[in-house]
Each structure stands twice: as C-alpha cells, then as structure tokens.
Amino acid sequence: MTRSPRLERVTPATVDAALALRVHPHQEKNVAPVTKSLAEAYAYGENAWPRLVFDGDRLVGFVMAFLDLAWRGEEDPADRRSGLWRLNISADAQGAGYGRFAVDAVAEELRRRGATRMYVTWEPGADGPGEFYRRLGFRTTGEESGGQTVGVREL
C-alpha cells in the first residue's frame, strides 16, 4: 500500500476523531493528549499551528507547532522561538513514518515563515522520545524547560 500522508486543519467534522486519538499507554506520560493541545491552540491563537495527520481517510496523528513565542516569557521577551510543540501518533499507526512526516511538515512550515531553527522539548529517559528526535536531526542545547530536554534542528 502506498502511503500518502497529509496535514489537515482540525474542523468540526474531524474534532471528535482528533479528541479520540491515543498514543501507546506507556507513552502517555511523555506527551499531553490532543484535548490539552487544542485548548492551548485556542489560548495561544496565531502562535499555535495545530494539524491532523491523515493517510487517506484514516486519522493517524496530531501535530502542533509553536510560532514565534517568547521562550523565557517576561524574563527575556526578545528570545523568540518556533518549533514542534506536540506530536501524537496513534498507537496503531506508529513505526510507519508518520512521525517523521509530521516533523518534516512542521519544519517546512517554519521555513516558509522564515525560521532558521526548529525547537522541541521532550521528556528525558529511556521511554522518552529523545532518540526519535535525534534521528531526525535535533541536537540537545544544554537547556531544560520545565524539566524537559530542549533540542534544536537547523532548517
């Protein structure tokens, strides 16, 4: 079967399927559910870029970018960054390249918007997604954000 993943906006027709999307149970501690992501997207408005990952008619994932956010808030408002905020690939769709597709699609969107770097944070540890992000070209920055490892990928 030829895979043809694509990104789509969340719509009234797809929101229930998006809310039902689940990662593997052992990954739930590493990534917030889509419900939280959509609430954050609403709260952050134009600084959030939420998308669903489809392969044909099948929903296989959710990805959200953050766009030009003050990384350290009021502490250093000039340090503005863009990157991958959330990545949820359905438990039954993992290992098929959808995560890589979603990360690369976010990278392309950030490039289109003029970004030269893409940031991501992840839960450290053996069960965390650190190796996945490293395979996609992210390197650790030496920073932490809320106890999570910070990675960056040059665009």
N, C-alpha and C positions, 0 to 999 in steps of 0.2 A: 504494500500500500504506500503510495506517495504521500508524504506529509506536506501540508501547505498551511503552516500556522500563520495567523494574522492577529493583529490587535484591533479591538473594537472598544468604543466608548461603552460605559455602563448606561443602560437605558431602562425605562420602565418594563420593557419586555424581558430584560436579562437580569434585573436586580435580584430576583428570588434565587435564580441559579447561582449568581455570584455569592449570595449570602450562605448558600448551602455548600460551597466549595470547602473541602477539608484536606489538609496535609496528613502525612502519616502521624498517628498518635504520638510517637516518640519525638516528633519534630515540633509539636505544639508549644513546647517551652521556648523554642527558638524564634518563632515568628507569630506576630499578632494575627488574629483572624480578620477576614475580609470586613466583617462588621466594624471593627475598630478603624480599619483603613478608610472605609467610606465616610465614617464620622469625621476623621481627620481631614479627608479631602474636602468635605463640606466646610469645615472650620478654617482651613488654610486657603480656600478659594483658588485663585490663579497660581498659587505657589505649589499646588499639587496636580499631578498628572496621572489619574488612575485609568487603567485599561484592563480589559479582559483578554485572555489569550484563548483563541479558538483554533481548532483544527477541523475544518469543515463546519458542521453544525455542533460539534462537541466542544463544550467548555472544558479546557484543560488547565487553566491557571488565571492568576491575577497578578498584575504588576503595578507598582505606583512609583513615580519619580517625584523628587522634590526639586523645585526650581528656584534658584537664586534666593535661598533662605539665609538669614544671618545665623552662622554656625554657632556662635557663642552668645547669641541674643544681645542683650544690652551691654554685656561685658566687652564685646568687640563687634559693633554693628557693621564695620567695614569688611569683616571676614565673611563673605557671602559665598555659598557653595550650592552646587546642584549635584544630584545623584540618584541612586537607587534607594528608595525608601522602604519598599516592601516587595517581596516575591513569594507567592504561594502557588505551588504547582500541586494539582490534585494528586492524592496518594496513588491513584490508579494510572496516572499519566507520567510519573517520574521515570527518569532514565531514558527518555525518548528524545531529548534535545530541546524540549520546550523551555526549560530554564535558561539555557544558553541563548535561544532565540529571543526571549523576553529581555534579557540583559543587553544583548546587542541592539535590540529595537530601542531601548531607553538610551543607549549610547548614541545611536543615530539621531534621535530626537534632540538630545542635548547638543550634539554637534550642529544641528540645524539652527539651534537657538544661540550659537556662538560660544558654547562652553569648550574649554580645552582639557578639562579634567572631570572625572566622574567619581563621586564618593559613595561609599557604602559602609554600613556598620553591621557587625554580626556578633552573635553570642560566641564567646570563646569555648574551647573544649572539644573533646573527641567527637561528640554528637553534633557539634555546630557546623555551619556551612563554610567554614574558613577555607578548606581545601577546594571546594567548588569555586569560590571566588578567586582564589589564587590561580586555578587553572584557566580562568577567564581573563587573566592579566592584571588583577588587582594586587597591589603590594601594601603591606601594612605601613602606616605612617608613624607609628610610635605613640599615637594619641589614643585616648579612650573617650567614649561618650556614653554616659550612663552605665558604665561597667562593660560596655561592648567595645570590641576591637574596631578601629577605623581603618578602612582601606581606600586606596585611590587607584584609578586607572587613567592613564593618559589617553586622550582622544586624539 
